[in-house]
Amino acid sequence: LRSCALVGGSDGMLSLDGLGSVTLSIRPLAGSALRAVRASSRLRLFLWPLMGWRLSGTCRASCAPHTGTCGIGDMTCSPIAVETLSSHRNAVLLTLPYDMGDIYDNRQNTFGISNLAPPAGGVFPGRLAVQVSRPSLDDRPSYA
């Protein structure tokens, strides 16, 4: 994983003021076919400020083709805790569609994550942390 852009916002910030729920759009980018983000991969999105988010309930995820292909398979979305012994859920785990085309080079998709309760602080920095891992074993993580 070379990078993952947050789509939207201005001046490096996404305003969350007055929103009952938040929709984030991200666009991961891998440099080559050997390092492609593949179908059914697991994508963890760490929300900043990390201690400001306390997710509850469920989230929804969607895939929109940018220059790649999404397929017709469903995505799963689950709020998770970064610290495994904590109930403070401040990250999101996505499982990408099983029939999605590989993401690398010019082939990109935009993933939407919605139904997130915003933190009390009201802003989301334009930088974000994302980890992608292999689908079957959830291993070999790549972090951007």
Salt bridges, closest charged atoms under 4 A:
ASP102 OD2 - ARG38 NH1 2.50
ASP138 OD2 - ARG42 NH1 3.60
ASP138 OD2 - ARG44 NH2 2.62
ASP139 OD1 - ARG134 NE 2.74
